[in-house]
Amino acid sequence: MQKDIIAIPSERIISRIFLVRGKKVMIDRDLAELYEVETRTLNQAVRRNINRFPLDFMFRLSEKEFKNLRSQIETSTWGGRRYLPYVFTEQGVAMLSSCG
């Protein structure tokens, strides 16, 4: 997942940060888009390095949390997901950048 460093406008990142379980998190799909990889690829990298991602770095949303989040987001690009998404805290996002 290592990519050349590119400047991403802060508004693009800030608009993708949500509060879940009292933590500021980003959804796997949004992170994959920012890293310019498929969500599947991002999650495969996480599974290969799962011991580097404790619960305070990432967790899977519950069905209720996922439905609540979907209702807050004005887009309908959530279709086709077979699994509940992972979300990543700031520490988890930092850890993702070192996964390859």
Backbone bond lengths (Angstrom), bond angles and torsions (degrees), N, CA, C in turn:
res aa  C-N    CA-C-N  psi(-1)  N-CA   C-N-CA  omega(-1)  CA-C   N-CA-C  phi
1 M - - - 1.433 - - 1.515 112.27 -
2 Q 1.292 118.17 -1.52 1.457 120.61 179.19 1.524 109.37 -63.08
3 K 1.297 117.36 126.31 1.462 123.88 178.80 1.510 108.15 -129.45
4 D 1.339 115.28 160.91 1.454 119.14 172.60 1.524 108.42 -61.63
5 I 1.319 116.39 146.97 1.461 120.96 179.85 1.524 108.43 -72.44
6 I 1.330 114.36 127.00 1.455 120.18 177.21 1.518 108.00 -127.98
7 A 1.311 115.21 146.05 1.463 120.10 179.88 1.523 109.08 -78.43
8 I 1.315 116.10 125.64 1.454 122.23 177.19 1.519 106.59 -113.04
9 P 1.320 117.37 126.87 1.467 119.29 -179.85 1.529 110.92 -56.04
10 S 1.329 116.30 135.60 1.467 120.45 -175.92 1.524 112.30 -59.99
11 E 1.346 117.89 -31.94 1.468 120.15 179.08 1.520 110.73 -62.22
12 R 1.316 117.04 -34.88 1.464 122.14 -179.76 1.525 110.59 -66.45
13 I 1.307 116.54 -33.62 1.468 121.02 178.96 1.524 110.26 -81.25
14 I 1.308 117.24 -48.51 1.466 121.87 -176.38 1.523 111.11 -57.90
15 S 1.321 117.23 -38.07 1.467 119.98 -178.62 1.522 112.72 -69.38
16 R 1.324 117.17 -9.84 1.466 121.48 -178.76 1.531 112.54 -109.04
17 I 1.311 116.56 12.62 1.464 121.22 177.42 1.521 107.93 -100.35
18 F 1.335 115.70 128.83 1.456 121.88 -177.77 1.520 109.38 -125.26
19 L 1.315 115.62 157.00 1.459 121.27 177.27 1.528 108.45 -100.52
20 V 1.334 115.87 115.02 1.461 122.75 179.00 1.523 107.58 -133.64
21 R 1.324 116.55 130.01 1.469 122.12 -179.74 1.533 111.64 55.21
22 G 1.312 115.66 31.65 1.454 120.42 178.51 1.521 114.18 77.18
23 K 1.337 117.03 10.49 1.464 121.33 -179.51 1.520 109.52 -121.04
24 K 1.317 116.11 143.49 1.456 121.14 172.83 1.520 107.21 -78.88
25 V 1.333 116.25 124.73 1.464 120.82 -175.37 1.521 111.22 -136.37
26 M 1.333 114.54 162.50 1.458 122.39 171.18 1.522 107.74 -122.80
27 I 1.319 115.88 143.92 1.464 122.72 -177.64 1.524 109.85 -81.29
28 D 1.332 116.19 144.83 1.460 121.33 -179.02 1.527 112.66 -51.48
29 R 1.309 117.43 -41.89 1.462 121.78 -179.17 1.524 111.56 -60.93
30 D 1.333 116.83 -43.79 1.460 120.81 -179.59 1.523 111.41 -68.08
31 L 1.329 116.30 -39.99 1.465 119.50 177.97 1.520 110.79 -65.08
32 A 1.316 116.83 -41.35 1.463 120.30 178.73 1.531 110.14 -59.99
33 E 1.319 116.13 -41.62 1.462 119.82 178.47 1.525 110.92 -63.61
34 L 1.321 117.30 -43.32 1.468 120.30 179.06 1.528 111.83 -64.84
35 Y 1.360 116.03 -36.05 1.468 120.47 178.30 1.527 112.40 -82.45
36 E 1.340 115.98 -4.01 1.464 122.31 -179.51 1.520 112.41 59.88
37 V 1.333 115.24 46.60 1.465 122.73 174.22 1.527 107.43 -134.30
38 E 1.323 116.39 166.13 1.459 120.22 174.87 1.522 109.20 -74.31
39 T 1.326 116.00 150.38 1.467 120.70 177.97 1.526 109.89 -56.87
40 R 1.321 115.93 -40.62 1.468 121.22 178.86 1.532 110.73 -57.98
41 T 1.313 117.58 -42.28 1.464 122.65 -179.56 1.526 110.83 -65.63
42 L 1.324 116.35 -43.19 1.463 120.90 178.57 1.537 109.67 -61.05
43 N 1.326 116.76 -47.23 1.464 120.08 -178.31 1.527 112.27 -68.07
44 Q 1.328 118.20 -30.71 1.465 120.86 174.43 1.526 110.51 -64.77
45 A 1.330 116.65 -41.88 1.472 120.33 177.62 1.518 110.58 -61.58
46 V 1.342 116.55 -38.77 1.464 120.42 178.12 1.524 110.10 -64.97
47 R 1.334 116.92 -46.58 1.479 119.70 -179.56 1.529 111.52 -61.01
48 R 1.320 117.27 -37.01 1.477 120.32 178.43 1.530 111.48 -67.06
49 N 1.325 116.87 -23.08 1.471 122.12 -176.95 1.524 111.15 -123.46
50 I 1.329 117.54 32.39 1.458 121.73 -170.28 1.528 112.90 -58.63
51 N 1.312 118.33 -30.24 1.477 120.12 179.81 1.525 112.38 -67.26
52 R 1.325 117.89 -12.62 1.467 121.71 178.39 1.530 112.39 -91.34
53 F 1.349 116.48 0.95 1.459 121.11 -175.44 1.528 111.99 -124.26
54 P 1.341 117.69 77.38 1.468 119.34 175.76 1.532 110.51 -66.96
55 L 1.329 116.83 171.12 1.464 121.99 -175.85 1.521 114.28 -58.74
56 D 1.327 118.11 -24.99 1.457 118.06 177.91 1.535 111.51 -84.46
57 F 1.339 117.99 0.72 1.458 122.86 175.04 1.526 111.34 -102.30
58 M 1.344 116.60 -35.26 1.464 121.14 -179.06 1.511 109.82 -161.55
59 F 1.313 115.68 156.16 1.457 121.29 173.89 1.518 108.77 -158.85
60 R 1.320 115.58 161.85 1.459 120.91 178.11 1.526 108.48 -89.86
61 L 1.326 117.24 137.00 1.450 121.62 178.11 1.527 110.80 -68.11
62 S 1.309 115.89 147.57 1.462 120.42 171.50 1.531 107.71 -78.38
63 E 1.313 117.00 165.69 1.469 120.95 178.37 1.527 110.52 -58.38
64 K 1.339 116.85 -42.79 1.466 121.46 -179.81 1.533 110.78 -63.90
65 E 1.342 117.05 -44.75 1.471 120.87 179.25 1.526 110.49 -62.24
66 F 1.329 116.04 -40.83 1.460 121.11 -178.87 1.527 110.39 -64.55
67 K 1.325 117.11 -45.28 1.468 120.29 178.54 1.524 111.03 -63.24
68 N 1.330 116.90 -40.92 1.461 121.12 178.43 1.524 110.83 -62.70
69 L 1.312 116.85 -43.81 1.463 121.45 179.93 1.527 110.69 -64.96
70 R 1.308 116.45 -42.92 1.466 120.61 178.97 1.524 111.05 -58.89
71 S 1.327 116.05 -37.90 1.466 119.46 -179.02 1.529 111.88 -70.07
72 Q 1.335 117.32 -21.60 1.467 121.49 179.83 1.522 112.54 -85.30
73 I 1.319 116.44 -20.95 1.457 121.43 -175.12 1.520 108.68 -99.14
74 E 1.311 116.97 133.36 1.463 121.52 -173.98 1.517 113.51 -83.36
75 T 1.298 119.28 2.28 1.462 121.19 -176.70 1.524 110.61 -100.11
76 S 1.310 116.43 157.53 1.458 119.98 179.79 1.524 111.00 -114.88
77 T 1.304 117.99 30.47 1.462 121.38 -177.33 1.524 111.82 -88.84
78 W 1.315 117.54 21.76 1.465 120.93 -179.26 1.514 112.09 -90.31
79 G 1.292 118.11 -4.67 1.460 121.45 -175.17 1.516 112.47 -61.97
80 G 1.327 115.28 151.64 1.446 121.00 173.74 1.512 116.32 84.68
81 R 1.303 119.18 0.27 1.468 120.72 178.93 1.513 109.31 -75.19
82 R 1.325 116.38 129.45 1.455 119.87 176.91 1.522 111.57 -95.50
83 Y 1.321 116.49 -18.33 1.453 121.47 -177.15 1.520 109.54 -125.73
84 L 1.312 115.43 153.53 1.461 119.36 174.32 1.525 108.09 -67.58
85 P 1.333 117.40 142.93 1.462 119.88 -175.43 1.528 112.98 -74.13
86 Y 1.326 114.15 154.23 1.453 121.40 168.98 1.518 107.25 -85.39
87 V 1.318 116.10 149.74 1.454 121.50 170.43 1.522 107.80 -124.53
88 F 1.326 115.84 150.37 1.456 122.16 -173.99 1.519 110.14 -124.21
89 T 1.334 115.47 133.29 1.456 121.09 174.57 1.531 108.08 -78.78
90 E 1.306 116.29 177.59 1.468 120.18 178.93 1.528 110.94 -56.30
91 Q 1.337 116.87 -41.79 1.469 120.21 178.99 1.529 110.79 -65.58
92 G 1.329 116.67 -36.57 1.443 120.91 178.28 1.519 112.29 -66.96
93 V 1.329 116.33 -39.59 1.455 120.97 177.14 1.535 109.65 -62.37
94 A 1.326 116.28 -43.40 1.464 120.12 177.99 1.530 111.08 -61.83
95 M 1.339 116.53 -40.30 1.459 120.72 179.39 1.536 110.50 -66.29
96 L 1.318 117.06 -37.25 1.476 120.68 178.33 1.512 111.46 -57.39
97 S 1.313 116.61 -38.57 1.463 119.38 -176.97 1.519 112.34 -65.35
98 S 1.328 117.66 -17.10 1.470 119.82 179.67 1.528 112.32 -101.77
99 C 1.344 117.47 -1.69 1.463 120.61 178.17 1.515 109.10 -83.17
100 G 1.275 117.03 140.71 1.452 119.19 179.04 1.434 109.71 -129.49
